[in-house]
Amino acid sequence: MGDTQPAIRQAARGTRPGRRGAVVAALMLAMALAALDSTIVSTAVPQIVGDLGGFSVFSWLFSGYLLAVTVTLPVYGKLSDTFGRKPVLVAGAALFLLGSLLCAVAWNMGALIAFRVVQGLGGGALQGTVQTLAADLYPLEERPKIQARLSTVWAVSAVAGPGVGGVLAAYADWRWIFLVNLPIGALALWLIVRHLHEPQRRVRPEEEPKAATRTRVDWAGALAVFACGGVLLTALVQGGVAWPWLSAPSAALFGTGLALVGVVVLVERRAAEPIIPGWVWRRPTIAAVNLALGALGLLMVAPTVFLPTYAQSVLGLAPVAAGFVLSVWTLSWPVSAALSQHVYRRIGFRDTAMLGIGTAALILFAFPFLPYPGQAWQPTLLMLLLGAALGLFQLPLIVGVQSTVGWAERGTATASVLFCRQTGQTVGAAVFGAIANGVLAARLGGAQDLDSVTRALDAGPAPEATRHAIADAVHAVYLGAAVAAAVAFLVLLVLAPRRFPVLEES
């Protein structure tokens, strides 16, 4: 297949600039579907619960979607390497739109949760394949451009999603938050089908046996990965929420998950073309980036989950102002990502990422030293700096990994790093939730947790002792996030090569 790489690159980019621009527009629209999903739904939860009921299980509107996206990422990555990006992206977008339509006609909370899982099954294809195609479309020196555009999509979605969801829920109907996906997705699908053309890959005669093996799909491995990931992520998402960590349900889920890990290893070792191939972890560059981005997912939980509560309960800000304190990092992140190319071209991918995550560790460590109760500009400034540091960290690692593999491995490599980041977020939510609840229980006494405290605060101003307790809990979470950033720094320092083994491109 080596002699077909120039043809693949040429066809993937399109023979005309307008064609590539249309494909990029389709990728941005597809990414917007996935990026808007969680933020636009969150503000409509009261209307959804009021209409359908099911308050005790509404958190699965988010957990079910997250689980489906996470566990399908490796599967879609391998499928895109086997059959091409276009069929996987088209199928994923169609499945996401089907899930959106079904969510809009849901008749009770159980049906809505099930249809959100269908959405997530399509969302996994959108996230992984869009990132892979971004690397196919552009050579190494131009990849920061498309990655910066995709980062901007996430930034705009994070800021606009809650407002759009609130407007639709208040002035139309909550079902429109799902129906609005249909025209956006239909336009993206039309652009992909019309303008994205992937060539038939020519195979040398001596490579025909390997090529025939490559087209076999490891469905047993896909099912094992899906089951294992689903069980373990459910244990992490629901542990300490639906049941105590030290309880029979937690023990059963974690025990089943560990047993399924053994099944995955056994099945994948025997597969001719495994869903999660061993080279993902045997190559030091990819293994180090996987671990580092797992730590990134973990530390991102600190600001996204806990900062809004801190801003409202400790600083006394209104919900809109509290959202602004968080959203500023979505402004500096894409700008820093776009500029990171000027740094990694001078000092390399690894050292640029280490500079970013090292700075992020210092910023996270500084948060607990903010004065109490403090002014709103202080955490806002830290979030602005944190976004800039993480933009300098994440993009060089993703571009670097994609540049160390050929076309036939790029989908799997990209999916592996996204899977680790998503898994890190799930682990972070569980770990930091336990840390925050433990600090609150110690400060306030009894079985206090952050959810019950914040619900009580809705009735009126927080007592001073409660505000102090919440501040201490969030400070502890930020210290944990600083430790995660330090671990990512050490992982890159010890495991990652100073110069990534970038493949030469025609």
C-alpha angles and dihedrals in degrees: 000000000000093000092056097058095095090049092049092048092047094049094043091055092045127237093259129050089230092058093053090047090054091050091049089051089052091050091051091050091048091049090048089058091057095039096050095046103086098033095048092049096048097069093050096055095103091054092045093050091045091054102037104022119213098124092159093061103030091109087074088071084077102026094051092051092046093050093050093048094047100047094045097052095086091045094052091044091057093043091053090053090049104042103016134263098271100063092044093049093046092048092046094049091048091050091048091051091047089053090049092052092048091049089054091057097040113140100197140009094265092056092046092052091049091050091048087058088054088053090051092052087059094039091062089060092047096052099044100037095046091055091047094049090050088063092044093053098051135043119236096270092054101040095094088065096060093037090053089052091051090048089052089054089056091047094050091045092052091053100037101035099076092046094048092046092049093049093048093047094047102041105024123014133292090245089071091069086072098035091056087068092065101072092040092049093043091055091048091050092049092051092048095048093045103040110023110086123174118189127230105263113237115223127207115239092246090054096052096098091051092045091052090052091048092059092060111101118222095224093163089055092046091053092046093049091047093050095044095047093044094052096045095044091048089053090052096043097047100032111109090011111060092019137002119275091240097054140106095260092052092047092048094049096045091045091050091046093052090049089051090051087062090049091051092051092048095047095044094050090057097043119102092216107016123203089231104032119203094239089072088072100027094062107080094213096055094039092052093048091048091054094042093051090046087059089048091055089049096050093045088069091070097068100027096050106026107028096072090054090048092049094051101037102036103026094034095229125159116251093258093051091045089053090053092054088058098039097059091080089061087061098052096037098070093040091053091045092053091050095045092088090071089057102042092047087062104037104016136252097284098048092045091053091046090052090052098046093042090055090046090053091055092048093049090047090052094057096079089054094062112119118261122276089356133173127292093241092064100065088034091059092047091051091050090053092043092055090052092049094049092047087057089050107043105041098053090052095050094044090044095052093046089052094055095061136058128240094272092057102033097090092052093045093048092047091050094057092044090048091053092049092050091047090050090056091052092048090046093053090053097043098043092042089057091047093050093046091048092053092047092050090050094048099041101028127232128045096324120159134178095253095053092044094050091047089053090051091060088074094062148318116329119254113246093249091053092049090051091048093051091048091052091048093051091045089055090050092052091050088053090050090051089054090051090052090050090051090052089051092052092046091056092043095051105030109026120079114242090237116038113229094247116190117234114249128213 
